[in-house]
Amino acid sequence: MNDIDPRPQDTLRAELTELLPPPPAPEFGPEREREVRRALMASVRPGRTAAWWTRRAVRFAVPAVVCGVAAGAVLVAAPPDPREQRPAVRAEGASSVLSRAALAAAAAPAPDARPGEFVYVESLVSRAGRPADGGAAVVEPVHRRQVWLSADGSRAGLLREEGAADTELAPRLPVYELDHRGATPRATTMEPAAPSVTEPSHAYVAGLPTDPEELLGLVREQTRAGGGDADQRAFAAIGTLLAETWAPPGVTAALYEAAARIPGVVVVPSARDAAGREGVAVARTSGGERTQWVFDRSTSAFLGERTVLVAASDAGPAGTVLSQTAVLAKAAVARAGQLPG
């Protein structure tokens, strides 16, 4: 009888790795954490955030949340991820992970995106869709996404994704108006909505409060509309601000601290971003879906975001990955389409 396992060595190695406990996340001692927090937070003075945002530079930050499914993309089935069956640990662990992320963010350089320039974001993304006739969710293969966003909202941006034509992100939408029934349509433009937590611009985010309680209150106030879980709406809105904008250090730190105050946020001991990088995640579950923010274990840097089914549904079995992202680069450039030097 042949007792040699016929499966590839990489598969066996990955399965054996899953049996090992995840590496521990680094911890500050209580006194050292309080000392570092006081020093960092003292440097973030009210009224100086926007100025820092225009003067200082950063190379890497969080990824932009993905837009709609690219036209013509090839879709493949999304298999369940056995790692997602691991239980989350107690909620107190999430506060520690988010506090370390806040400390790291507060010490990071600020974005150097001046008015009239663009914020460039490069990510790996994969998103789920549902067939027109129903059935299980399918996701795109992981692919590169590049976006150029106007720092002050005054200029048209650009979205570029593999497998799709470039899309202009215009600050004003073209529309047609009718003066009366039977009249010839008249071309005009629709002014964009005022910036808000749910429709953020980079300039708006630069002026957000750096006090976590005040910031969480603002997020809750501006996400009151809509049904379902109010805490999940707040968690999702903070995730969007972290992912789609390039906030100053003090604002980013406050966003993490605000998220730590939302009930139901827990730790997932091990999770991977779209680039396959393993880290520790904080997550919140609502409606059978768990949204995770993945952090580097040693630096507490934001690596990416993912959404996973935690219970079987029409979209697929438990463990199905519905979406995932991974940050590759973020920078300020002079024009849309320009790559950072």
DRENDOVEX-604276 format. One record per residue (C-alpha): residue number from 1; residue in one letter; x, z, y. Coordinates in nm, 3 decimals, padded with zeros to 5 digits. Example, Ala and Ser with C-alpha at 12.3 -4.5 7.8 and 13.67 -1.06 7.14 Angstrom:
2
@n->1 res->A u->01.230 w->00.780 v->-00.450
@n->2 res->S u->01.367 w->00.714 v->-00.106
//
This chain:
341
@n->1 res->M u->00.000 w->00.000 v->00.000
@n->2 res->N u->00.135 w->-00.098 v->00.337
@n->3 res->D u->00.111 w->00.200 v->00.576
@n->4 res->I u->00.262 w->00.028 v->00.882
@n->5 res->D u->00.024 w->00.023 v->01.176
@n->6 res->P u->-00.027 w->-00.346 v->01.271
@n->7 res->R u->-00.108 w->-00.274 v->01.637
@n->8 res->P u->00.144 w->-00.370 v->01.909
@n->9 res->Q u->00.402 w->-00.108 v->02.003
@n->10 res->D u->00.284 w->-00.102 v->02.368
@n->11 res->T u->-00.067 w->-00.010 v->02.252
@n->12 res->L u->00.062 w->00.267 v->02.027
@n->13 res->R u->00.287 w->00.401 v->02.300
@n->14 res->A u->-00.002 w->00.409 v->02.550
@n->15 res->E u->-00.225 w->00.594 v->02.302
@n->16 res->L u->00.045 w->00.850 v->02.228
@n->17 res->T u->00.097 w->00.901 v->02.602
@n->18 res->E u->-00.273 w->00.982 v->02.638
@n->19 res->L u->-00.225 w->01.275 v->02.397
@n->20 res->L u->00.028 w->01.438 v->02.627
@n->21 res->P u->-00.090 w->01.660 v->02.914
@n->22 res->P u->-00.062 w->01.499 v->03.258
@n->23 res->P u->00.241 w->01.597 v->03.465
@n->24 res->P u->00.171 w->01.893 v->03.692
@n->25 res->A u->00.097 w->01.826 v->04.057
@n->26 res->P u->00.354 w->01.995 v->04.280
@n->27 res->E u->00.241 w->02.312 v->04.452
@n->28 res->F u->00.357 w->02.489 v->04.767
@n->29 res->G u->00.379 w->02.864 v->04.752
@n->30 res->P u->00.110 w->03.033 v->04.968
@n->31 res->E u->00.350 w->03.144 v->05.241
@n->32 res->R u->00.530 w->02.808 v->05.255
@n->33 res->E u->00.200 w->02.615 v->05.270
@n->34 res->R u->00.074 w->02.827 v->05.560
@n->35 res->E u->00.404 w->02.784 v->05.742
@n->36 res->V u->00.406 w->02.404 v->05.701
@n->37 res->R u->00.039 w->02.375 v->05.793
@n->38 res->R u->00.084 w->02.572 v->06.116
@n->39 res->A u->00.383 w->02.361 v->06.218
@n->40 res->L u->00.216 w->02.028 v->06.145
@n->41 res->M u->-00.126 w->02.102 v->06.284
@n->42 res->A u->00.022 w->02.251 v->06.600
@n->43 res->S u->00.181 w->01.912 v->06.669
@n->44 res->V u->-00.158 w->01.737 v->06.665
@n->45 res->R u->-00.288 w->01.831 v->07.009
@n->46 res->P u->-00.634 w->01.716 v->07.125
@n->47 res->G u->-00.618 w->01.424 v->07.363
@n->48 res->R u->-00.284 w->01.290 v->07.232
@n->49 res->T u->-00.406 w->01.119 v->06.915
@n->50 res->A u->-00.484 w->00.779 v->07.066
@n->51 res->A u->-00.151 w->00.769 v->07.249
@n->52 res->W u->00.042 w->00.841 v->06.930
@n->53 res->W u->-00.154 w->00.566 v->06.760
@n->54 res->T u->-00.021 w->00.305 v->07.003
@n->55 res->R u->00.341 w->00.418 v->07.009
@n->56 res->R u->00.452 w->00.501 v->06.658
@n->57 res->A u->00.497 w->00.288 v->06.344
@n->58 res->V u->00.404 w->00.321 v->05.977
@n->59 res->R u->00.482 w->00.098 v->05.682
@n->60 res->F u->00.235 w->00.198 v->05.417
@n->61 res->A u->-00.108 w->00.355 v->05.428
@n->62 res->V u->-00.443 w->00.344 v->05.250
@n->63 res->P u->-00.601 w->00.020 v->05.131
@n->64 res->A u->-00.898 w->-00.149 v->05.286
@n->65 res->V u->-01.220 w->-00.123 v->05.091
@n->66 res->V u->-01.309 w->-00.454 v->04.937
@n->67 res->C u->-01.568 w->-00.693 v->05.081
@n->68 res->G u->-01.810 w->-00.911 v->04.883
@n->69 res->V u->-01.721 w->-01.090 v->04.560
@n->70 res->A u->-01.506 w->-01.393 v->04.635
@n->71 res->A u->-01.673 w->-01.730 v->04.581
@n->72 res->G u->-01.569 w->-01.901 v->04.262
@n->73 res->A u->-01.397 w->-01.593 v->04.117
@n->74 res->V u->-01.373 w->-01.579 v->03.738
@n->75 res->L u->-01.552 w->-01.271 v->03.606
@n->76 res->V u->-01.459 w->-01.083 v->03.289
@n->77 res->A u->-01.619 w->-00.794 v->03.107
@n->78 res->A u->-01.520 w->-00.448 v->03.231
@n->79 res->P u->-01.418 w->-00.241 v->02.924
@n->80 res->P u->-01.457 w->00.136 v->02.926
@n->81 res->D u->-01.145 w->00.334 v->03.010
@n->82 res->P u->-01.092 w->00.617 v->02.759
@n->83 res->R u->-00.913 w->00.822 v->03.027
@n->84 res->E u->-01.243 w->00.852 v->03.214
@n->85 res->Q u->-01.384 w->01.067 v->02.931
@n->86 res->R u->-01.155 w->01.355 v->03.032
@n->87 res->P u->-01.339 w->01.642 v->03.197
@n->88 res->A u->-01.274 w->01.719 v->03.562
@n->89 res->V u->-01.120 w->02.056 v->03.640
@n->90 res->R u->-01.270 w->02.324 v->03.861
@n->91 res->A u->-01.358 w->02.241 v->04.221
@n->92 res->E u->-01.089 w->02.473 v->04.363
@n->93 res->G u->-00.825 w->02.226 v->04.246
@n->94 res->A u->-00.969 w->01.956 v->04.469
@n->95 res->S u->-00.908 w->02.167 v->04.779
@n->96 res->S u->-00.542 w->02.204 v->04.685
@n->97 res->V u->-00.495 w->01.831 v->04.625
@n->98 res->L u->-00.669 w->01.742 v->04.953
@n->99 res->S u->-00.474 w->02.006 v->05.146
@n->100 res->R u->-00.146 w->01.860 v->05.025
@n->101 res->A u->-00.269 w->01.512 v->05.119
@n->102 res->A u->-00.360 w->01.643 v->05.465
@n->103 res->L u->-00.016 w->01.795 v->05.513
@n->104 res->A u->00.152 w->01.470 v->05.406
@n->105 res->A u->-00.074 w->01.267 v->05.637
@n->106 res->A u->-00.011 w->01.495 v->05.935
@n->107 res->A u->00.364 w->01.447 v->05.894
@n->108 res->A u->00.345 w->01.067 v->05.858
@n->109 res->P u->00.430 w->00.826 v->06.143
@n->110 res->A u->00.135 w->00.695 v->06.343
@n->111 res->P u->00.020 w->00.331 v->06.338
@n->112 res->D u->00.181 w->00.101 v->06.594
@n->113 res->A u->-00.118 w->-00.123 v->06.663
@n->114 res->R u->-00.163 w->-00.192 v->07.034
@n->115 res->P u->-00.475 w->-00.342 v->07.195
@n->116 res->G u->-00.485 w->-00.716 v->07.136
@n->117 res->E u->-00.285 w->-00.689 v->06.813
@n->118 res->F u->-00.400 w->-00.685 v->06.452
@n->119 res->V u->-00.381 w->-00.437 v->06.169
@n->120 res->Y u->-00.262 w->-00.611 v->05.853
@n->121 res->V u->-00.369 w->-00.466 v->05.518
@n->122 res->E u->-00.252 w->-00.596 v->05.181
@n->123 res->S u->-00.413 w->-00.464 v->04.864
@n->124 res->L u->-00.487 w->-00.535 v->04.502
@n->125 res->V u->-00.862 w->-00.529 v->04.435
@n->126 res->S u->-01.116 w->-00.574 v->04.158
@n->127 res->R u->-01.492 w->-00.544 v->04.198
@n->128 res->A u->-01.798 w->-00.546 v->03.975
@n->129 res->G u->-02.099 w->-00.774 v->03.991
@n->130 res->R u->-02.421 w->-00.803 v->03.795
@n->131 res->P u->-02.534 w->-01.132 v->03.638
@n->132 res->A u->-02.840 w->-01.287 v->03.797
@n->133 res->D u->-03.038 w->-01.231 v->03.476
@n->134 res->G u->-02.931 w->-00.865 v->03.448
@n->135 res->G u->-02.711 w->-00.711 v->03.186
@n->136 res->A u->-02.383 w->-00.525 v->03.189
@n->137 res->A u->-02.157 w->-00.527 v->03.494
@n->138 res->V u->-01.867 w->-00.770 v->03.503
@n->139 res->V u->-01.562 w->-00.740 v->03.726
@n->140 res->E u->-01.317 w->-00.979 v->03.881
@n->141 res->P u->-00.960 w->-00.981 v->03.758
@n->142 res->V u->-00.732 w->-00.775 v->03.979
@n->143 res->H u->-00.613 w->-00.999 v->04.262
@n->144 res->R u->-00.442 w->-00.984 v->04.601
@n->145 res->R u->-00.640 w->-00.929 v->04.920
@n->146 res->Q u->-00.503 w->-00.965 v->05.274
@n->147 res->V u->-00.697 w->-00.882 v->05.588
@n->148 res->W u->-00.612 w->-00.895 v->05.959
@n->149 res->L u->-00.837 w->-00.671 v->06.170
@n->150 res->S u->-00.844 w->-00.670 v->06.549
@n->151 res->A u->-00.710 w->-00.334 v->06.665
@n->152 res->D u->-00.949 w->-00.312 v->06.960
@n->153 res->G u->-01.227 w->-00.534 v->06.819
@n->154 res->S u->-01.184 w->-00.802 v->07.086
@n->155 res->R u->-01.048 w->-01.083 v->06.868
@n->156 res->A u->-01.155 w->-01.260 v->06.549
@n->157 res->G u->-00.989 w->-01.128 v->06.236
@n->158 res->L u->-00.914 w->-01.297 v->05.905
@n->159 res->L u->-00.981 w->-01.225 v->05.537
@n->160 res->R u->-00.771 w->-01.398 v->05.270
@n->161 res->E u->-00.828 w->-01.350 v->04.897
@n->162 res->E u->-00.684 w->-01.528 v->04.599
@n->163 res->G u->-00.930 w->-01.782 v->04.462
@n->164 res->A u->-01.140 w->-01.808 v->04.779
@n->165 res->A u->-01.132 w->-01.986 v->05.113
@n->166 res->D u->-01.018 w->-01.794 v->05.421
@n->167 res->T u->-01.296 w->-01.615 v->05.607
@n->168 res->E u->-01.295 w->-01.556 v->05.982
@n->169 res->L u->-01.402 w->-01.206 v->06.082
@n->170 res->A u->-01.558 w->-01.279 v->06.418
@n->171 res->P u->-01.631 w->-00.992 v->06.660
@n->172 res->R u->-01.952 w->-01.169 v->06.764
@n->173 res->L u->-02.189 w->-01.331 v->06.517
@n->174 res->P u->-02.326 w->-01.682 v->06.590
@n->175 res->V u->-02.707 w->-01.691 v->06.593
@n->176 res->Y u->-02.984 w->-01.921 v->06.715
@n->177 res->E u->-03.271 w->-01.813 v->06.939
@n->178 res->L u->-03.613 w->-01.965 v->07.001
@n->179 res->D u->-03.758 w->-01.934 v->07.351
@n->180 res->H u->-04.108 w->-02.012 v->07.216
@n->181 res->R u->-04.275 w->-02.162 v->06.914
@n->182 res->G u->-04.167 w->-02.525 v->06.869
@n->183 res->A u->-03.871 w->-02.493 v->07.107
@n->184 res->T u->-03.528 w->-02.629 v->07.017
@n->185 res->P u->-03.307 w->-02.354 v->06.875
@n->186 res->R u->-03.053 w->-02.235 v->07.128
@n->187 res->A u->-02.707 w->-02.133 v->07.009
@n->188 res->T u->-02.592 w->-01.789 v->07.118
@n->189 res->T u->-02.405 w->-01.493 v->06.978
@n->190 res->M u->-02.508 w->-01.147 v->06.862
@n->191 res->E u->-02.312 w->-00.862 v->07.009
@n->192 res->P u->-02.159 w->-00.629 v->06.751
@n->193 res->A u->-02.302 w->-00.282 v->06.700
@n->194 res->A u->-02.135 w->00.002 v->06.884
@n->195 res->P u->-01.852 w->00.154 v->06.678
@n->196 res->S u->-01.950 w->00.449 v->06.463
@n->197 res->V u->-01.852 w->00.631 v->06.145
@n->198 res->T u->-02.036 w->00.368 v->05.941
@n->199 res->E u->-01.922 w->00.073 v->06.157
@n->200 res->P u->-01.573 w->00.184 v->06.257
@n->201 res->S u->-01.314 w->00.007 v->06.464
@n->202 res->H u->-00.952 w->00.118 v->06.475
@n->203 res->A u->-00.983 w->00.226 v->06.837
@n->204 res->Y u->-01.293 w->00.433 v->06.752
@n->205 res->V u->-01.120 w->00.605 v->06.460
@n->206 res->A u->-00.821 w->00.687 v->06.681
@n->207 res->G u->-01.048 w->00.904 v->06.895
@n->208 res->L u->-01.225 w->01.094 v->06.617
@n->209 res->P u->-01.205 w->01.476 v->06.620
@n->210 res->T u->-00.907 w->01.635 v->06.448
@n->211 res->D u->-01.098 w->01.954 v->06.373
@n->212 res->P u->-01.227 w->01.920 v->06.013
@n->213 res->E u->-01.554 w->02.109 v->06.070
@n->214 res->E u->-01.637 w->01.907 v->06.381
@n->215 res->L u->-01.542 w->01.583 v->06.206
@n->216 res->L u->-01.754 w->01.661 v->05.899
@n->217 res->G u->-02.049 w->01.741 v->06.126
@n->218 res->L u->-02.011 w->01.405 v->06.299
@n->219 res->V u->-01.993 w->01.225 v->05.965
@n->220 res->R u->-02.305 w->01.401 v->05.839
@n->221 res->E u->-02.493 w->01.327 v->06.160
@n->222 res->Q u->-02.408 w->00.956 v->06.150
@n->223 res->T u->-02.487 w->00.918 v->05.778
@n->224 res->R u->-02.829 w->01.085 v->05.787
@n->225 res->A u->-03.010 w->00.754 v->05.734
@n->226 res->G u->-03.067 w->00.642 v->05.376
@n->227 res->G u->-03.194 w->00.812 v->05.066
@n->228 res->G u->-03.019 w->00.983 v->04.783
@n->229 res->D u->-02.738 w->01.235 v->04.792
@n->230 res->A u->-02.642 w->01.333 v->05.148
@n->231 res->D u->-02.312 w->01.485 v->05.029
@n->232 res->Q u->-02.224 w->01.161 v->04.852
@n->233 res->R u->-02.305 w->00.961 v->05.166
@n->234 res->A u->-02.060 w->01.181 v->05.359
@n->235 res->F u->-01.793 w->01.150 v->05.088
@n->236 res->A u->-01.835 w->00.772 v->05.075
@n->237 res->A u->-01.820 w->00.741 v->05.455
@n->238 res->I u->-01.495 w->00.939 v->05.469
@n->239 res->G u->-01.356 w->00.719 v->05.193
@n->240 res->T u->-01.445 w->00.412 v->05.398
@n->241 res->L u->-01.271 w->00.551 v->05.705
@n->242 res->L u->-00.960 w->00.626 v->05.498
@n->243 res->A u->-00.967 w->00.285 v->05.333
@n->244 res->E u->-01.075 w->00.039 v->05.601
@n->245 res->T u->-00.898 w->00.179 v->05.906
@n->246 res->W u->-00.550 w->00.291 v->06.000
@n->247 res->A u->-00.609 w->00.632 v->06.150
@n->248 res->P u->-00.359 w->00.848 v->06.340
@n->249 res->P u->-00.196 w->01.130 v->06.142
@n->250 res->G u->-00.414 w->01.405 v->06.284
@n->251 res->V u->-00.736 w->01.217 v->06.211
@n->252 res->T u->-00.629 w->01.130 v->05.857
@n->253 res->A u->-00.539 w->01.493 v->05.790
@n->254 res->A u->-00.877 w->01.605 v->05.925
@n->255 res->L u->-01.059 w->01.352 v->05.704
@n->256 res->Y u->-00.896 w->01.501 v->05.394
@n->257 res->E u->-00.974 w->01.856 v->05.508
@n->258 res->A u->-01.335 w->01.753 v->05.583
@n->259 res->A u->-01.371 w->01.600 v->05.235
@n->260 res->A u->-01.252 w->01.928 v->05.083
@n->261 res->R u->-01.553 w->02.099 v->05.242
@n->262 res->I u->-01.808 w->01.873 v->05.069
@n->263 res->P u->-01.974 w->02.040 v->04.766
@n->264 res->G u->-01.914 w->01.881 v->04.428
@n->265 res->V u->-01.566 w->01.738 v->04.493
@n->266 res->V u->-01.345 w->01.797 v->04.187
@n->267 res->V u->-01.008 w->01.699 v->04.045
@n->268 res->V u->-00.954 w->01.433 v->03.778
@n->269 res->P u->-00.617 w->01.524 v->03.622
@n->270 res->S u->-00.507 w->01.164 v->03.562
@n->271 res->A u->-00.627 w->00.832 v->03.705
@n->272 res->R u->-00.477 w->00.492 v->03.784
@n->273 res->D u->-00.517 w->00.259 v->04.078
@n->274 res->A u->-00.553 w->-00.120 v->04.057
@n->275 res->A u->-00.175 w->-00.159 v->04.037
@n->276 res->G u->-00.160 w->00.069 v->03.732
@n->277 res->R u->00.006 w->00.356 v->03.919
@n->278 res->E u->-00.087 w->00.689 v->03.766
@n->279 res->G u->-00.166 w->00.991 v->03.980
@n->280 res->V u->-00.397 w->01.284 v->04.033
@n->281 res->A u->-00.742 w->01.210 v->04.178
@n->282 res->V u->-01.018 w->01.388 v->04.363
@n->283 res->A u->-01.364 w->01.266 v->04.283
@n->284 res->R u->-01.734 w->01.311 v->04.337
@n->285 res->T u->-02.012 w->01.202 v->04.103
@n->286 res->S u->-02.357 w->01.083 v->04.204
@n->287 res->G u->-02.609 w->00.856 v->04.034
@n->288 res->G u->-02.399 w->00.828 v->03.720
@n->289 res->E u->-02.095 w->00.693 v->03.908
@n->290 res->R u->-01.774 w->00.881 v->03.987
@n->291 res->T u->-01.582 w->00.776 v->04.300
@n->292 res->Q u->-01.213 w->00.869 v->04.281
@n->293 res->W u->-00.932 w->00.876 v->04.537
@n->294 res->V u->-00.596 w->00.851 v->04.357
@n->295 res->F u->-00.290 w->01.026 v->04.503
@n->296 res->D u->00.079 w->01.009 v->04.421
@n->297 res->R u->00.178 w->01.328 v->04.241
@n->298 res->S u->00.505 w->01.385 v->04.425
@n->299 res->T u->00.430 w->01.262 v->04.779
@n->300 res->S u->00.049 w->01.312 v->04.796
@n->301 res->A u->00.022 w->00.959 v->04.941
@n->302 res->F u->-00.310 w->00.780 v->04.895
@n->303 res->L u->-00.260 w->00.515 v->04.624
@n->304 res->G u->-00.605 w->00.365 v->04.584
@n->305 res->E u->-00.969 w->00.414 v->04.501
@n->306 res->R u->-01.182 w->00.350 v->04.194
@n->307 res->T u->-01.545 w->00.388 v->04.084
@n->308 res->V u->-01.627 w->00.460 v->03.721
@n->309 res->L u->-01.948 w->00.501 v->03.521
@n->310 res->V u->-01.969 w->00.854 v->03.380
@n->311 res->A u->-02.285 w->00.789 v->03.179
@n->312 res->A u->-02.408 w->00.484 v->02.993
@n->313 res->S u->-02.648 w->00.267 v->03.193
@n->314 res->D u->-02.765 w->-00.093 v->03.223
@n->315 res->A u->-02.432 w->-00.165 v->03.394
@n->316 res->G u->-02.231 w->-00.066 v->03.085
@n->317 res->P u->-02.106 w->00.225 v->02.873
@n->318 res->A u->-01.954 w->00.542 v->03.011
@n->319 res->G u->-01.597 w->00.481 v->03.129
@n->320 res->T u->-01.666 w->00.132 v->03.265
@n->321 res->V u->-01.455 w->00.074 v->03.577
@n->322 res->L u->-01.681 w->-00.078 v->03.842
@n->323 res->S u->-01.422 w->-00.121 v->04.116
@n->324 res->Q u->-01.059 w->-00.039 v->04.190
@n->325 res->T u->-00.809 w->-00.090 v->04.470
@n->326 res->A u->-00.439 w->-00.028 v->04.531
@n->327 res->V u->-00.259 w->-00.028 v->04.864
@n->328 res->L u->00.047 w->-00.250 v->04.890
@n->329 res->A u->00.126 w->-00.258 v->05.263
@n->330 res->K u->-00.010 w->-00.193 v->05.610
@n->331 res->A u->00.143 w->-00.303 v->05.939
@n->332 res->A u->00.072 w->-00.417 v->06.296
@n->333 res->V u->00.113 w->-00.789 v->06.374
@n->334 res->A u->00.060 w->-01.002 v->06.683
@n->335 res->R u->-00.189 w->-01.256 v->06.544
@n->336 res->A u->-00.427 w->-01.313 v->06.254
@n->337 res->G u->-00.254 w->-01.480 v->05.961
@n->338 res->Q u->00.090 w->-01.348 v->06.057
@n->339 res->L u->00.279 w->-01.155 v->05.791
@n->340 res->P u->00.473 w->-00.843 v->05.889
@n->341 res->G u->00.845 w->-00.893 v->05.934
//
